[in-house]
Amino acid sequence: MFAIKMAFAASIAVVVIGSTSTQTKAYPVDCAILLCLSGGWPVSAECSAAKAEMIRRITPTPIEPPLQIWRCPMHAGLSGLPLSAGEEGGHDFGAPAFDAARSIRVSDIQRLVQYETDMLGPDGEPICRRFSSIRTGFYNIEGEYRWVPTGVASLPASYPAARLFGDEDCTSIYDRSVVIEWRDIDGRRDFEAIDY
């Protein structure tokens, strides 16, 4: 499987590096995000920089699409990665080469815990109100980044969902978290949570 990963990375790199000799603009960090994400974030300076940029884009606000594939200068065709014409993109985001990119899920979580002083419980004490709002960003088959309202079920299975509602003592809290989840080309899932 390692050989398949390396062949995939090498074939994408040929397209990226060989796209044009006159195109020496900015470092193609989105190409690195795609390659490193697909490969399971191997240890390297380039992959560390790519992951840091992906995290920067989703924190704090506004949340940007974590992978902006239209910024990756892949202007040539590749077997198994059909590309259509056009300067501003032209990637077939439905191709298997983009499975890892389509697996990205960004959950924007807002949480509120507070006493409602104007509402008393049966014991005469203020009621503790616990509220959370979750929306999830994802790429559709056309490569467009979309947001939809979701719930706790949209979070990674190993994310501690209990933390959404605080502990028993109703400490006043208003905070935000962002959780980004992805899957590499071997199907391994991972995520990172960032609290504000």
Summary of the structure (lengths in Angstrom):
residues: 196
radius of gyration: 20.7
end to end distance: 37.9
largest distance: 74.9
contacts: 518
relative contact order: 0.17
helix: 29%
strand: 30%
